[in-house]
Amino acid sequence: MSKKFKRVSKFFRIGVEGATTDGRMIERSWLEQMAAAYSPSTYGARINLEHFKGIDPNGLFKAYGDVIALKTEEIEIGGKKKLALLAQVKPTDELIALNEKAQKVYTSMEVQPDFAKTGKAYLVGLAVTDSPASLGTEMLEFSAKNGALKSRKLHADNLFSAAEEVVFEFEEIEEEPGLLDKVKALFSKRAETDEARFGDVYAAVEEIAQHQADLADKVATIGTPSALPSAFTELKAAHDKLTADFAALVAKLNATPDGKQRPVATGGNGDARTDC
């Protein structure tokens, strides 16, 4: 099986408590809440240019990657300790190319202070920009007063943070092959004998069965849907799909003849004779 790799960045700073925009302050608790709750499966923050969310995937204002993880870290600025929010992103080739040309080397985050009526802050977007922090803050505050930024926000109550300078450091990480990749790899082998070929089939069935058992255990331990609705729904859907795929594979195997079929006899005039 060929190895798969994905390019991700190392963690870099995207925001600091106290940075102002729209006349508001970035609160320390917001950064802590965003780091604790962020999950791409809950809501994935996409990377864009200058907070523009384009609709043309081939245009300039398309998505340039995704935020895949957040964490906080204590830093010192001007002799004072502050809490910073750090992000890890999965970039597109276009974002990497921009960075290599020293373009869009600052980031500004879009924060929703009351995400999905939870009363907690969440990162809903990340922009790359050429405006440094001080200039970026002035531009954002000015735009906020005249309403120029309203159309760029996902929600009217969201705010854009001052731009933080960033040094993207990308690295390649080997991806763990998924169940489908494993099964495809097993079936793609060109076995020389029926025994080896059916051995691959049985190995694939065992892989699916084990994965199904693991999912069943997770569904059983997660509790009732009201406790963790999103996680339960996700696992339940994956479990149901795997169950259906497994049943289809078993049906296909049951319909497959065992061993090699005897070749059709040749010669003669086609009459079948028996000794009585």
Backbone as CSV, one residue per row, in Angstrom:
resi,resn,N_x,N_y,N_z,CA_x,CA_y,CA_z,C_x,C_y,C_z
1,MET,0.846,-1.185,0.000,0.000,0.000,0.000,0.883,1.237,0.000
2,SER,0.622,2.154,-0.931,1.423,3.365,-0.988,1.082,4.261,0.198
3,LYS,2.092,4.933,0.740,1.898,5.788,1.898,1.237,7.092,1.485
4,LYS,0.368,7.600,2.367,-0.283,8.875,2.120,0.232,9.899,3.123
5,PHE,0.451,11.118,2.642,0.938,12.171,3.502,0.037,13.393,3.394
6,LYS,-0.057,14.136,4.461,-0.773,15.405,4.429,0.164,16.479,4.976
7,ARG,0.041,17.701,4.448,0.873,18.806,4.892,0.097,19.609,5.915
8,VAL,0.691,19.784,7.076,0.088,20.580,8.142,1.129,21.554,8.665
9,SER,0.661,22.590,9.316,1.586,23.570,9.883,1.905,23.202,11.319
10,LYS,2.984,23.748,11.808,3.231,23.689,13.240,2.320,24.727,13.890
11,PHE,2.108,24.632,15.187,1.242,25.588,15.869,1.858,26.988,15.806
12,PHE,1.020,27.995,15.502,1.482,29.373,15.440,0.414,30.273,16.073
13,ARG,0.816,31.448,16.511,-0.074,32.352,17.233,-1.026,33.076,16.281
14,ILE,-2.314,33.060,16.626,-3.299,33.776,15.812,-4.027,34.864,16.604
15,GLY,-3.858,34.895,17.914,-4.545,35.913,18.709,-4.004,35.981,20.119
16,VAL,-4.172,37.153,20.737,-3.716,37.386,22.109,-4.815,38.116,22.864
17,GLU,-4.976,37.799,24.124,-5.993,38.481,24.922,-5.712,39.989,24.960
18,GLY,-6.766,40.760,24.895,-6.627,42.208,24.974,-6.552,42.902,23.627
19,ALA,-6.279,42.140,22.536,-6.215,42.768,21.216,-7.593,43.334,20.873
20,THR,-7.631,44.590,20.433,-8.918,45.253,20.226,-9.349,45.264,18.768
21,THR,-10.638,45.247,18.571,-11.246,45.392,17.248,-12.724,45.664,17.456
22,ASP,-13.326,46.424,16.607,-14.745,46.768,16.715,-15.076,47.405,18.067
23,GLY,-14.080,47.987,18.732,-14.319,48.615,20.023,-14.445,47.633,21.165
24,ARG,-14.195,46.336,20.915,-14.286,45.324,21.964,-12.908,44.748,22.278
25,MET,-12.835,43.986,23.352,-11.579,43.367,23.774,-11.655,41.852,23.590
26,ILE,-10.522,41.273,23.234,-10.430,39.817,23.187,-10.235,39.335,24.622
27,GLU,-11.210,38.661,25.150,-11.155,38.225,26.538,-10.361,36.923,26.681
28,ARG,-9.697,36.803,27.812,-8.899,35.600,28.091,-9.781,34.352,28.062
29,SER,-10.972,34.478,28.626,-11.878,33.326,28.685,-12.287,32.876,27.285
30,TRP,-12.374,33.819,26.334,-12.716,33.441,24.960,-11.671,32.503,24.368
31,LEU,-10.410,32.862,24.585,-9.328,32.033,24.042,-9.364,30.642,24.660
32,GLU,-9.608,30.582,25.966,-9.676,29.286,26.649,-10.859,28.465,26.131
33,GLN,-11.983,29.117,25.926,-13.176,28.413,25.426,-12.968,27.907,24.000
34,MET,-12.337,28.731,23.162,-12.119,28.315,21.774,-11.180,27.124,21.699
35,ALA,-10.117,27.151,22.507,-9.153,26.049,22.499,-9.781,24.757,23.022
36,ALA,-10.645,24.882,24.029,-11.249,23.689,24.642,-12.326,23.065,23.761
37,ALA,-13.087,23.919,23.050,-14.251,23.401,22.314,-13.997,23.157,20.839
38,TYR,-12.899,23.683,20.288,-12.750,23.611,18.834,-12.629,22.182,18.321
39,SER,-13.400,21.896,17.298,-13.343,20.591,16.632,-13.849,20.769,15.211
40,PRO,-13.070,20.346,14.207,-13.541,20.447,12.820,-14.855,19.722,12.578
41,SER,-15.143,18.695,13.348,-16.402,17.964,13.163,-17.592,18.727,13.734
42,THR,-17.324,19.656,14.663,-18.388,20.499,15.204,-18.645,21.665,14.264
43,TYR,-17.595,22.419,13.969,-17.650,23.496,12.976,-16.215,23.796,12.578
44,GLY,-15.908,23.591,11.332,-14.538,23.787,10.860,-14.301,25.217,10.400
45,ALA,-13.309,25.875,10.977,-12.948,27.233,10.568,-12.079,27.160,9.323
46,ARG,-12.516,27.815,8.244,-11.782,27.812,6.988,-10.890,29.052,6.905
47,ILE,-9.845,28.954,6.099,-8.914,30.063,5.903,-9.322,30.828,4.653
48,ASN,-9.367,32.151,4.744,-9.764,32.971,3.603,-8.835,34.176,3.465
49,LEU,-9.018,34.926,2.398,-8.246,36.148,2.166,-9.023,37.349,2.675
50,GLU,-8.408,38.080,3.602,-8.949,39.363,4.071,-10.401,39.269,4.542
51,HIS,-10.780,38.121,5.075,-12.127,37.882,5.607,-13.212,37.842,4.533
52,PHE,-12.819,37.769,3.269,-13.803,37.595,2.207,-14.105,36.104,2.051
53,LYS,-15.384,35.764,2.012,-15.789,34.376,1.794,-16.367,34.254,0.391
54,GLY,-15.541,33.885,-0.552,-15.991,33.766,-1.923,-16.793,32.502,-2.155
55,ILE,-17.495,32.465,-3.294,-18.286,31.287,-3.637,-17.713,30.555,-4.847
56,ASP,-16.719,31.159,-5.499,-16.100,30.553,-6.676,-14.842,29.798,-6.260
57,PRO,-14.844,28.457,-6.357,-13.665,27.685,-5.938,-12.438,27.937,-6.796
58,ASN,-12.631,28.549,-7.960,-11.504,28.850,-8.836,-11.111,30.320,-8.808
59,GLY,-11.802,31.118,-8.006,-11.532,32.539,-7.933,-10.459,32.877,-6.909
60,LEU,-10.214,34.172,-6.749,-9.189,34.638,-5.810,-9.615,34.428,-4.367
61,PHE,-10.903,34.691,-4.088,-11.374,34.616,-2.702,-12.019,33.258,-2.418
62,LYS,-11.230,32.234,-2.539,-11.675,30.880,-2.224,-11.104,30.480,-0.871
63,ALA,-11.363,29.284,-0.447,-10.797,28.798,0.805,-9.353,28.364,0.573
64,TYR,-8.503,28.662,1.531,-7.082,28.359,1.414,-6.609,27.326,2.446
65,GLY,-7.544,26.614,3.016,-7.174,25.583,3.978,-8.137,25.562,5.146
66,ASP,-7.779,24.784,6.158,-8.635,24.604,7.327,-7.830,24.635,8.613
67,VAL,-8.460,25.155,9.651,-7.890,25.074,10.996,-8.239,23.699,11.545
68,ILE,-7.226,22.948,11.972,-7.499,21.585,12.439,-7.358,21.429,13.951
69,ALA,-6.702,22.401,14.618,-6.542,22.293,16.072,-6.196,23.646,16.667
70,LEU,-6.559,23.843,17.925,-6.252,25.069,18.663,-5.699,24.718,20.033
71,LYS,-4.867,25.592,20.576,-4.401,25.453,21.942,-3.980,26.827,22.456
72,THR,-3.870,26.969,23.764,-3.458,28.239,24.361,-2.043,28.117,24.934
73,GLU,-1.423,29.269,25.094,-0.061,29.292,25.614,0.220,30.654,26.248
74,GLU,0.870,30.654,27.390,1.242,31.909,28.055,2.468,32.497,27.364
75,ILE,2.385,33.786,27.009,3.524,34.467,26.388,3.778,35.771,27.129
76,GLU,4.889,36.413,26.825,5.225,37.689,27.452,5.361,38.757,26.381
77,ILE,4.575,39.826,26.525,4.609,40.947,25.598,4.787,42.233,26.393
78,GLY,5.868,42.966,26.113,6.117,44.216,26.829,6.260,44.027,28.318
79,GLY,6.831,42.900,28.720,7.042,42.630,30.138,5.814,42.111,30.865
80,LYS,4.696,41.937,30.131,3.473,41.439,30.749,3.105,40.080,30.171
81,LYS,2.646,39.192,31.045,2.242,37.873,30.602,0.811,37.932,30.071
82,LYS,0.602,37.320,28.909,-0.717,37.277,28.306,-0.980,35.881,27.759
83,LEU,-2.245,35.575,27.604,-2.611,34.279,27.034,-2.763,34.429,25.528
84,ALA,-2.162,33.521,24.804,-2.230,33.549,23.343,-2.957,32.306,22.848
85,LEU,-3.612,32.439,21.700,-4.275,31.310,21.051,-3.431,30.885,19.868
86,LEU,-3.101,29.596,19.800,-2.287,29.045,18.723,-3.120,28.091,17.881
87,ALA,-2.837,28.077,16.593,-3.594,27.228,15.679,-2.669,26.341,14.867
88,GLN,-3.190,25.198,14.469,-2.520,24.318,13.520,-3.446,24.209,12.315
89,VAL,-2.910,24.404,11.120,-3.757,24.431,9.929,-3.301,23.414,8.907
90,LYS,-4.258,23.003,8.078,-3.979,22.169,6.915,-4.154,23.056,5.690
91,PRO,-3.053,23.455,5.026,-3.138,24.445,3.951,-3.408,23.815,2.588
92,THR,-3.895,24.641,1.676,-3.968,24.240,0.278,-2.629,24.584,-0.377
93,ASP,-2.412,24.086,-1.574,-1.177,24.403,-2.293,-1.070,25.902,-2.563
94,GLU,-2.220,26.569,-2.762,-2.212,28.010,-3.032,-1.715,28.800,-1.830
95,LEU,-2.099,28.384,-0.617,-1.642,29.085,0.580,-0.136,28.903,0.767
96,ILE,0.350,27.705,0.496,1.786,27.449,0.590,2.547,28.314,-0.403
97,ALA,2.001,28.435,-1.611,2.636,29.250,-2.644,2.669,30.724,-2.237
98,LEU,1.570,31.220,-1.647,1.533,32.606,-1.184,2.588,32.850,-0.113
99,ASN,2.688,31.904,0.805,3.651,32.040,1.884,5.090,32.037,1.379
100,GLU,5.357,31.212,0.379,6.706,31.154,-0.185,7.069,32.457,-0.894
101,LYS,6.052,33.212,-1.321,6.284,34.511,-1.970,6.233,35.658,-0.962
102,ALA,6.177,35.316,0.347,6.112,36.311,1.426,4.864,37.186,1.313
103,GLN,3.746,36.590,0.884,2.474,37.288,0.779,1.524,36.774,1.859
104,LYS,0.696,37.679,2.362,-0.318,37.329,3.366,0.331,36.647,4.570
105,VAL,1.224,37.372,5.205,2.013,36.797,6.306,1.452,37.160,7.682
106,TYR,0.223,37.707,7.735,-0.441,37.982,9.000,-1.784,37.249,9.015
107,THR,-2.261,36.957,10.209,-3.560,36.297,10.329,-4.471,37.089,11.247
108,SER,-5.754,37.047,10.948,-6.780,37.692,11.765,-7.911,36.692,11.937
109,MET,-8.322,36.474,13.170,-9.348,35.465,13.412,-10.736,36.090,13.508
110,GLU,-11.737,35.318,13.106,-13.130,35.725,13.279,-13.696,34.941,14.453
111,VAL,-14.099,35.676,15.477,-14.568,35.070,16.723,-16.066,35.295,16.874
112,GLN,-16.776,34.224,17.199,-18.200,34.339,17.518,-18.337,34.169,19.029
113,PRO,-18.583,35.285,19.760,-18.603,35.230,21.230,-19.664,34.302,21.811
114,ASP,-20.790,34.172,21.123,-21.859,33.290,21.610,-22.184,32.293,20.505
115,PHE,-21.394,31.244,20.444,-21.514,30.270,19.359,-22.673,29.314,19.613
116,ALA,-23.588,29.239,18.642,-24.717,28.302,18.691,-25.482,28.387,20.008
117,LYS,-25.609,29.604,20.534,-26.344,29.869,21.775,-25.783,29.111,22.984
118,THR,-24.471,28.826,22.939,-23.850,28.123,24.070,-23.341,29.084,25.131
119,GLY,-23.259,30.373,24.779,-22.699,31.343,25.712,-21.188,31.321,25.748
120,LYS,-20.570,30.554,24.829,-19.114,30.436,24.795,-18.589,30.843,23.419
121,ALA,-17.356,31.313,23.414,-16.739,31.783,22.170,-16.235,30.616,21.334
122,TYR,-16.192,30.836,20.016,-15.739,29.794,19.090,-15.071,30.467,17.896
123,LEU,-14.021,29.815,17.380,-13.348,30.317,16.181,-14.113,29.832,14.955
124,VAL,-14.649,30.764,14.158,-15.440,30.376,12.990,-14.743,30.699,11.671
125,GLY,-13.589,31.357,11.734,-12.873,31.665,10.506,-11.503,32.245,10.797
126,LEU,-10.593,32.120,9.832,-9.248,32.674,9.974,-8.849,33.285,8.635
127,ALA,-8.473,34.562,8.670,-8.082,35.253,7.442,-6.573,35.441,7.397
128,VAL,-6.031,35.364,6.195,-4.637,35.756,5.990,-4.659,37.127,5.331
129,THR,-3.748,38.002,5.759,-3.774,39.391,5.335,-2.365,39.952,5.274
130,ASP,-2.221,41.115,4.660,-0.935,41.806,4.626,-0.907,42.985,5.588
131,SER,-1.959,43.157,6.393,-2.024,44.278,7.326,-1.446,43.888,8.676
132,PRO,-0.376,44.533,9.137,0.191,44.213,10.448,-0.755,44.613,11.572
133,ALA,-0.444,44.186,12.791,-1.363,44.333,13.918,-1.873,45.744,14.131
134,SER,-0.979,46.726,14.280,-1.418,48.089,14.590,-2.246,48.673,13.457
135,LEU,-1.756,48.560,12.233,-2.488,49.074,11.076,-3.776,48.296,10.878
136,GLY,-3.690,46.988,11.066,-4.874,46.154,10.899,-5.963,46.521,11.878
137,THR,-5.598,46.812,13.134,-6.586,47.191,14.137,-7.262,48.498,13.763
138,GLU,-6.453,49.481,13.321,-7.010,50.771,12.926,-7.977,50.613,11.751
139,MET,-7.580,49.773,10.779,-8.430,49.557,9.612,-9.732,48.869,10.020
140,LEU,-9.642,47.893,10.909,-10.825,47.169,11.329,-11.775,48.059,12.125
141,GLU,-11.216,48.889,13.019,-12.043,49.778,13.818,-12.738,50.803,12.922
142,PHE,-12.001,51.343,11.958,-12.575,52.325,11.038,-13.695,51.679,10.218
143,SER,-13.425,50.470,9.733,-14.427,49.777,8.921,-15.657,49.419,9.748
144,ALA,-15.424,49.093,11.031,-16.544,48.737,11.895,-17.473,49.923,12.101
145,LYS,-16.893,51.116,12.191,-17.700,52.316,12.423,-18.550,52.662,11.214
146,ASN,-18.004,52.439,10.015,-18.795,52.790,8.833,-19.527,51.582,8.227
147,GLY,-19.447,50.457,8.908,-20.215,49.284,8.490,-19.647,48.505,7.324
148,ALA,-18.392,48.784,6.934,-17.823,48.124,5.755,-17.566,46.634,5.965
149,LEU,-17.467,46.218,7.228,-17.125,44.814,7.491,-18.341,43.911,7.699
150,LYS,-19.510,44.494,7.768,-20.687,43.682,8.084,-20.885,42.532,7.096
151,SER,-20.663,42.803,5.839,-20.896,41.772,4.817,-19.878,40.643,4.872
152,ARG,-18.778,40.861,5.560,-17.737,39.826,5.618,-17.896,38.893,6.818
153,LYS,-18.780,39.230,7.727,-18.945,38.430,8.939,-19.959,37.316,8.734
154,LEU,-19.711,36.190,9.384,-20.680,35.100,9.355,-21.897,35.438,10.191
155,HIS,-21.689,36.275,11.230,-22.770,36.697,12.108,-22.497,38.136,12.515
156,ALA,-23.560,38.927,12.656,-23.405,40.347,12.939,-22.646,40.623,14.234
157,ASP,-22.753,39.720,15.216,-22.091,39.932,16.506,-20.643,39.451,16.535
158,ASN,-20.192,38.841,15.432,-18.801,38.376,15.379,-17.847,39.558,15.346
159,LEU,-16.583,39.298,15.688,-15.569,40.327,15.584,-14.316,39.765,14.950
160,PHE,-13.548,40.642,14.315,-12.273,40.274,13.721,-11.157,40.771,14.621
161,SER,-10.187,39.923,14.871,-9.085,40.313,15.754,-8.022,41.076,14.987
162,ALA,-7.152,41.761,15.739,-6.006,42.416,15.128,-5.121,41.357,14.496
163,ALA,-4.466,41.729,13.402,-3.648,40.758,12.663,-2.376,40.419,13.412
164,GLU,-2.086,39.136,13.487,-0.867,38.641,14.127,0.107,38.162,13.065
165,GLU,1.360,38.576,13.180,2.360,38.100,12.228,2.610,36.618,12.457
166,VAL,2.750,35.882,11.377,2.916,34.447,11.497,4.034,33.960,10.582
167,VAL,4.734,32.959,11.046,5.724,32.270,10.221,5.225,30.841,10.054
168,PHE,4.703,30.548,8.871,4.200,29.202,8.616,5.368,28.228,8.490
169,GLU,5.307,27.162,9.233,6.272,26.069,9.104,5.471,24.807,8.828
170,PHE,5.567,24.327,7.604,4.788,23.164,7.207,5.612,21.895,7.295
171,GLU,4.953,20.808,7.603,5.613,19.511,7.665,4.665,18.452,7.124
172,GLU,5.238,17.370,6.629,4.437,16.267,6.098,4.244,15.211,7.169
173,ILE,3.006,14.798,7.352,2.662,13.785,8.341,2.009,12.616,7.622
174,GLU,2.485,11.408,7.909,1.918,10.227,7.274,0.524,9.973,7.824
175,GLU,-0.437,9.806,6.931,-1.811,9.556,7.329,-2.023,8.070,7.583
176,GLU,-2.753,7.775,8.653,-3.120,6.393,8.948,-4.141,5.939,7.927
177,PRO,-3.893,4.856,7.190,-4.862,4.419,6.180,-6.195,4.048,6.806
178,GLY,-7.277,4.457,6.169,-8.601,4.157,6.669,-8.995,2.727,6.351
179,LEU,-10.143,2.341,6.862,-10.625,0.974,6.647,-10.802,0.689,5.158
180,LEU,-11.379,1.645,4.437,-11.617,1.437,3.007,-10.302,1.232,2.263
181,ASP,-9.277,2.020,2.608,-7.975,1.870,1.955,-7.376,0.492,2.230
182,LYS,-7.535,0.035,3.479,-6.988,-1.275,3.836,-7.667,-2.396,3.047
183,VAL,-8.997,-2.313,2.964,-9.740,-3.361,2.254,-9.408,-3.334,0.766
184,LYS,-9.332,-2.123,0.180,-8.985,-2.008,-1.239,-7.609,-2.595,-1.514
185,ALA,-6.667,-2.344,-0.592,-5.311,-2.849,-0.780,-5.289,-4.375,-0.764
186,LEU,-6.104,-4.956,0.126,-6.148,-6.415,0.207,-6.739,-7.023,-1.063
187,PHE,-7.802,-6.408,-1.597,-8.444,-6.949,-2.789,-7.643,-6.673,-4.053
188,SER,-6.749,-5.694,-4.010,-6.003,-5.340,-5.208,-4.801,-6.255,-5.443
189,LYS,-4.465,-7.054,-4.461,-3.329,-7.959,-4.623,-3.641,-9.007,-5.681
190,ARG,-2.676,-9.326,-6.472,-2.856,-10.362,-7.496,-2.272,-11.681,-6.970
191,ALA,-3.136,-12.411,-6.284,-2.676,-13.664,-5.699,-2.496,-14.726,-6.777
192,GLU,-1.521,-15.611,-6.597,-1.225,-16.634,-7.586,-2.129,-17.850,-7.435
193,THR,-2.675,-18.060,-6.271,-3.506,-19.243,-6.044,-4.831,-18.835,-5.431
194,ASP,-5.813,-19.732,-5.541,-7.105,-19.467,-4.918,-6.977,-19.347,-3.407
195,GLU,-6.080,-20.158,-2.813,-5.915,-20.109,-1.369,-5.450,-18.733,-0.915
196,ALA,-4.490,-18.169,-1.618,-3.983,-16.848,-1.245,-5.045,-15.779,-1.485
197,ARG,-5.790,-15.923,-2.588,-6.817,-14.924,-2.918,-7.912,-14.922,-1.857
198,PHE,-8.379,-16.125,-1.470,-9.415,-16.194,-0.448,-8.869,-15.818,0.930
199,GLY,-7.570,-16.008,1.125,-6.965,-15.548,2.370,-7.071,-14.039,2.496
200,ASP,-6.886,-13.342,1.362,-7.033,-11.888,1.357,-8.474,-11.483,1.654
201,VAL,-9.421,-12.229,1.093,-10.834,-11.933,1.334,-11.158,-12.084,2.813
202,TYR,-10.701,-13.197,3.405,-10.976,-13.423,4.818,-10.315,-12.361,5.688
203,ALA,-9.121,-11.929,5.301,-8.441,-10.872,6.051,-9.245,-9.582,5.987
204,ALA,-9.818,-9.302,4.819,-10.635,-8.097,4.665,-11.880,-8.188,5.547
205,VAL,-12.512,-9.375,5.572,-13.697,-9.569,6.400,-13.350,-9.385,7.874
206,GLU,-12.216,-9.932,8.293,-11.801,-9.794,9.682,-11.567,-8.326,10.032
207,GLU,-10.965,-7.590,9.099,-10.704,-6.165,9.322,-12.009,-5.406,9.515
208,ILE,-12.998,-5.692,8.662,-14.296,-5.033,8.767,-15.000,-5.431,10.065
209,ALA,-14.949,-6.705,10.394,-15.610,-7.191,11.605,-15.015,-6.542,12.853
210,GLN,-13.685,-6.426,12.899,-13.030,-5.816,14.054,-13.392,-4.349,14.168
211,HIS,-13.405,-3.674,13.011,-13.751,-2.256,13.005,-15.198,-2.061,13.451
212,GLN,-16.068,-2.961,13.015,-17.461,-2.890,13.415,-17.598,-3.098,14.921
213,ALA,-16.841,-4.024,15.464,-16.894,-4.284,16.903,-16.409,-3.078,17.697
214,ASP,-15.330,-2.447,17.210,-14.802,-1.258,17.891,-15.828,-0.134,17.895
215,LEU,-16.501,0.056,16.754,-17.520,1.104,16.673,-18.697,0.799,17.603
216,ALA,-19.070,-0.467,17.662,-20.177,-0.861,18.538,-19.835,-0.562,19.995
217,ASP,-18.575,-0.831,20.382,-18.143,-0.544,21.758,-18.214,0.952,22.045
218,LYS,-17.784,1.774,21.066,-17.814,3.223,21.261,-19.247,3.727,21.399
219,VAL,-20.138,3.193,20.551,-21.535,3.597,20.627,-22.133,3.203,21.976
220,ALA,-21.753,2.025,22.479,-22.296,1.545,23.747,-21.816,2.373,24.931
221,THR,-20.558,2.838,24.875,-19.981,3.566,26.011,-20.273,5.054,25.979
222,ILE,-20.806,5.550,24.853,-20.997,6.998,24.752,-22.243,7.465,25.498
223,GLY,-23.152,6.520,25.811,-24.330,6.888,26.576,-25.511,7.224,25.690
224,THR,-26.427,7.971,26.269,-27.642,8.337,25.542,-27.368,9.479,24.588
225,PRO,-28.195,9.619,23.533,-28.010,10.701,22.572,-28.083,12.076,23.204
226,SER,-28.873,12.242,24.279,-29.004,13.551,24.906,-27.729,13.981,25.597
227,ALA,-26.873,13.024,25.956,-25.630,13.377,26.650,-24.628,13.995,25.713
228,LEU,-24.393,13.339,24.603,-23.434,13.856,23.627,-24.053,13.694,22.237
229,PRO,-24.950,14.583,21.856,-25.710,14.387,20.612,-24.869,14.313,19.360
230,SER,-23.921,15.227,19.187,-23.159,15.242,17.940,-22.253,14.024,17.826
231,ALA,-21.573,13.666,18.925,-20.670,12.516,18.903,-21.453,11.224,18.701
232,PHE,-22.614,11.117,19.384,-23.429,9.910,19.255,-23.937,9.745,17.824
233,THR,-24.422,10.833,17.259,-24.959,10.784,15.899,-23.890,10.370,14.904
234,GLU,-22.681,10.933,15.069,-21.580,10.622,14.154,-21.188,9.152,14.231
235,LEU,-21.045,8.634,15.447,-20.659,7.241,15.622,-21.778,6.303,15.174
236,LYS,-23.025,6.694,15.464,-24.160,5.852,15.079,-24.234,5.738,13.558
237,ALA,-24.029,6.856,12.861,-24.089,6.828,11.396,-22.972,5.962,10.828
238,ALA,-21.757,6.091,11.394,-20.627,5.290,10.921,-20.865,3.811,11.180
239,HIS,-21.450,3.509,12.350,-21.733,2.111,12.698,-22.769,1.516,11.760
240,ASP,-23.829,2.256,11.471,-24.881,1.758,10.581,-24.351,1.514,9.173
241,LYS,-23.512,2.445,8.684,-22.954,2.299,7.344,-22.041,1.077,7.266
242,LEU,-21.226,0.893,8.303,-20.304,-0.235,8.304,-21.065,-1.553,8.368
243,THR,-22.153,-1.567,9.126,-22.973,-2.769,9.218,-23.539,-3.139,7.853
244,ALA,-24.031,-2.128,7.123,-24.584,-2.376,5.792,-23.508,-2.845,4.826
245,ASP,-22.325,-2.212,4.869,-21.226,-2.611,3.986,-20.779,-4.039,4.281
246,PHE,-20.745,-4.385,5.562,-20.320,-5.722,5.963,-21.319,-6.772,5.458
247,ALA,-22.605,-6.472,5.589,-23.635,-7.406,5.131,-23.551,-7.607,3.622
248,ALA,-23.263,-6.516,2.891,-23.150,-6.616,1.435,-21.951,-7.470,1.045
249,LEU,-20.840,-7.333,1.786,-19.651,-8.117,1.481,-19.877,-9.591,1.759
250,VAL,-20.553,-9.886,2.879,-20.844,-11.284,3.212,-21.729,-11.909,2.133
251,ALA,-22.724,-11.170,1.658,-23.605,-11.678,0.615,-22.832,-11.954,-0.668
252,LYS,-21.883,-11.075,-0.976,-21.073,-11.260,-2.179,-20.194,-12.500,-2.052
253,LEU,-19.622,-12.728,-0.870,-18.763,-13.890,-0.650,-19.572,-15.183,-0.727
254,ASN,-20.803,-15.141,-0.189,-21.643,-16.342,-0.230,-22.015,-16.721,-1.660
255,ALA,-22.077,-15.735,-2.529,-22.435,-15.994,-3.924,-21.234,-16.353,-4.778
256,THR,-20.017,-16.301,-4.194,-18.802,-16.605,-4.941,-18.523,-18.104,-4.892
257,PRO,-18.356,-18.774,-6.021,-18.068,-20.218,-6.017,-16.746,-20.516,-5.331
258,ASP,-16.709,-21.648,-4.617,-15.478,-22.065,-3.959,-14.564,-22.738,-4.970
259,GLY,-13.263,-22.433,-4.895,-12.274,-23.090,-5.740,-12.414,-22.717,-7.191
260,LYS,-11.719,-23.430,-8.055,-11.746,-23.173,-9.498,-12.812,-24.033,-10.170
261,GLN,-13.483,-23.461,-11.158,-14.447,-24.242,-11.911,-13.727,-25.123,-12.920
262,ARG,-14.303,-26.314,-13.146,-13.712,-27.228,-14.112,-13.869,-26.643,-15.509
263,PRO,-12.824,-26.628,-16.310,-12.930,-26.066,-17.661,-13.915,-26.859,-18.507
264,VAL,-14.535,-26.151,-19.459,-15.506,-26.800,-20.349,-14.796,-27.802,-21.242
265,ALA,-15.375,-29.011,-21.345,-14.766,-30.056,-22.164,-14.846,-29.686,-23.638
266,THR,-13.805,-29.999,-24.352,-13.779,-29.718,-25.797,-13.706,-31.018,-26.581
267,GLY,-14.010,-30.956,-27.880,-13.966,-32.152,-28.724,-15.302,-32.877,-28.770
268,GLY,-15.406,-33.821,-29.669,-16.645,-34.570,-29.826,-17.700,-33.739,-30.531
269,ASN,-18.899,-34.282,-30.594,-19.982,-33.591,-31.304,-20.968,-32.930,-30.363
270,GLY,-20.596,-32.866,-29.088,-21.445,-32.175,-28.111,-22.409,-33.109,-27.410
271,ASP,-22.474,-34.425,-27.815,-23.381,-35.365,-27.147,-22.792,-35.805,-25.833
272,ALA,-23.633,-35.879,-24.806,-23.206,-36.363,-23.512,-23.577,-37.822,-23.367
273,ARG,-22.621,-38.704,-23.049,-22.885,-40.125,-22.914,-22.518,-40.604,-21.515
274,THR,-23.282,-41.584,-21.083,-22.997,-42.189,-19.780,-22.960,-43.692,-19.947
275,ASP,-22.204,-44.352,-19.068,-22.175,-45.827,-19.071,-23.303,-46.315,-18.207
276,CYS,-24.084,-47.223,-18.755,-25.213,-47.782,-18.002,-24.865,-49.179,-17.553
